[in-house]
Amino acid sequence: MDDTLLNPAQKNSIRIALRLLEERLFWIEVLLSQKGHNGILYRFENDLSNSEISQLQAIFKKIEELIVTFKETFNLSAEKEKLSQILNGSTSYFWSIVADKKADKLKRYGGVSPDLSRELDPLIDHLIELLNEIRAILRNPQR
């Protein structure tokens, strides 16, 4: 590739877009291998036929091959992401979402019962403690 075709910011922009696409395809492939999931507040059902799954997987393979072509053509570098980084980022994200659900924060959605804080906030605090425990495990300096 002619290195003058893309400036570093343009090159990085393309790399990030393709990385996000590749990452999302990975998670979709994981979901395609599942029949479903019955969680507590979340249900997932794979409603695709085997034929549809096969067709999608064939297209995903072509997309991955095209990403390889982009990588080679534009000399894009791969980014290494560690599971600890993913977990740390997710935990921080969840912490902020959960902390924002304490009784005093729910006023933005309407009137809040004076008794709500006594019931809700200890549960939120416990959940935050558990998220903090995850973060503590991930602080391993040997990583």
Buried (B, 14 or more C-beta within 10 A) or exposed (E): EEEEEBEEEEBEEBBEEBBEBBEEBEEEBEEBEEEEEEEEEEEEEBEEEEEEBEEBBEEBEEBBEEBEEBBEEBEBEEEEEEEEEEBBEEBEEBBEEBBEEBBEEBEEEEEBEEEBBEEBBEEBEEBBEEBEEBEEEBEEEEE
